[in-house]
Amino acid sequence: MLVDLSADSFKAALSPHIAPDAVLVSDGRAAYGVLAEGDDLTHLSLVASAGERVLGRYHIQNVNAYISRLKKWMHRFNGVSTRHLRSYLAWYQMIDRIGNALNPHRHLGEAIGYHAT
């Protein structure tokens, strides 16, 4: 979890999870550039407000769309406690991944770690 939006927070939260050969595609936030430079990553910065959304095969729309869907889903709860945030995010990821195939039987299977195909 990010403590704030500083480069140090980004590095602490993200560096352990980024493969050395990853290409970091981000918005224009300077902290991403600092993270990429410190971890020697290829970094492409796309600023949507400046009309930059795609550069070759790289784009930021999947992330932006996911965040939009997540915010819409979370709105119904009128805020969640930090203590339970991971559970809410896992719940949403399951719903987003499974979509219309989610039913009570599948939900219970996912909860106990059974991932039906």
C-alpha positions as CSV (number, residue, x, y, z in Angstrom):
1,M,0.0,0.0,0.0
2,L,1.2,3.5,-0.8
3,V,1.8,5.8,2.2
4,D,1.7,8.8,-0.1
5,L,2.5,9.6,-3.8
6,S,6.2,10.2,-3.3
7,A,9.0,8.4,-5.2
8,D,10.1,6.7,-2.0
9,S,6.7,5.3,-1.4
10,F,6.4,4.1,-5.0
11,K,9.8,2.4,-4.7
12,A,9.0,0.7,-1.4
13,A,5.6,-0.6,-2.6
14,L,6.4,-1.5,-6.3
15,S,10.1,-2.3,-6.7
16,P,9.9,-5.8,-5.1
17,H,7.1,-6.7,-7.6
18,I,8.6,-5.4,-10.9
19,A,10.7,-7.8,-13.1
20,P,14.1,-6.3,-14.1
21,D,13.1,-6.5,-17.8
22,A,9.7,-4.9,-17.3
23,V,8.6,-1.8,-19.3
24,L,6.9,0.6,-17.0
25,V,4.1,2.5,-18.7
26,S,2.7,5.3,-16.5
27,D,1.0,8.6,-16.4
28,G,3.0,11.8,-16.1
29,R,3.6,11.5,-12.3
30,A,7.3,12.2,-11.7
31,A,7.6,9.5,-9.0
32,Y,7.3,6.8,-11.7
33,G,10.3,8.3,-13.5
34,V,12.3,8.3,-10.3
35,L,11.3,4.7,-9.7
36,A,12.2,3.6,-13.2
37,E,15.6,5.4,-13.1
38,G,16.5,3.9,-9.7
39,D,15.5,0.4,-10.8
40,D,17.0,0.8,-14.3
41,L,13.7,0.2,-16.0
42,T,12.5,1.2,-19.5
43,H,9.9,3.9,-18.8
44,L,7.3,5.3,-21.1
45,S,5.2,8.2,-19.7
46,L,1.8,8.8,-21.3
47,V,-0.1,11.9,-20.1
48,A,-3.8,11.4,-20.9
49,S,-4.6,15.1,-20.2
50,A,-2.2,16.0,-23.0
51,G,-4.0,13.5,-25.3
52,E,-1.2,10.9,-24.9
53,R,-2.8,7.5,-24.5
54,V,-1.0,5.2,-26.9
55,L,2.6,4.8,-28.0
56,G,3.0,1.9,-30.4
57,R,1.8,-1.2,-28.6
58,Y,1.9,0.5,-25.2
59,H,-1.1,2.3,-23.7
60,I,-2.6,3.2,-20.3
61,Q,-6.3,2.7,-21.1
62,N,-6.6,-0.8,-19.6
63,V,-5.4,0.6,-16.2
64,N,-7.6,3.7,-16.5
65,A,-10.7,1.6,-17.4
66,Y,-10.0,-0.8,-14.5
67,I,-9.7,2.0,-12.0
68,S,-12.9,3.5,-13.3
69,R,-14.8,0.2,-12.8
70,L,-13.2,-0.3,-9.4
71,K,-14.2,3.2,-8.2
72,K,-17.8,2.7,-9.5
73,W,-18.0,-0.6,-7.6
74,M,-16.5,0.8,-4.4
75,H,-18.8,3.8,-4.3
76,R,-21.7,1.7,-3.0
77,F,-19.8,1.1,0.3
78,N,-19.4,4.8,1.1
79,G,-15.7,4.2,2.0
80,V,-14.0,1.1,3.5
81,S,-11.6,0.8,6.3
82,T,-7.9,0.4,5.5
83,R,-7.9,-2.8,7.6
84,H,-10.4,-4.5,5.2
85,L,-9.2,-2.9,1.9
86,R,-7.3,-6.0,0.7
87,S,-10.5,-8.1,1.1
88,Y,-12.6,-5.6,-0.8
89,L,-9.9,-5.5,-3.6
90,A,-9.7,-9.3,-3.8
91,W,-13.5,-9.5,-3.9
92,Y,-13.6,-7.0,-6.8
93,Q,-10.8,-8.7,-8.7
94,M,-12.8,-11.9,-8.5
95,I,-15.9,-10.2,-9.8
96,D,-14.0,-8.4,-12.6
97,R,-12.2,-11.6,-13.6
98,I,-15.2,-13.9,-13.6
99,G,-17.9,-11.5,-14.7
100,N,-21.3,-13.0,-15.6
101,A,-20.1,-16.6,-14.8
102,L,-20.0,-15.7,-11.1
103,N,-22.7,-17.5,-9.2
104,P,-23.0,-18.6,-5.5
105,H,-21.4,-22.0,-6.1
106,R,-18.4,-20.5,-8.0
107,H,-18.1,-17.7,-5.4
108,L,-17.7,-20.3,-2.6
109,G,-15.2,-22.2,-4.7
110,E,-13.1,-19.1,-5.2
111,A,-13.3,-18.4,-1.5
112,I,-11.7,-21.8,-0.6
113,G,-9.1,-21.6,-3.3
114,Y,-10.8,-23.8,-6.0
115,H,-10.5,-22.0,-9.4
116,A,-12.9,-23.7,-11.8
117,T,-12.1,-23.2,-15.5
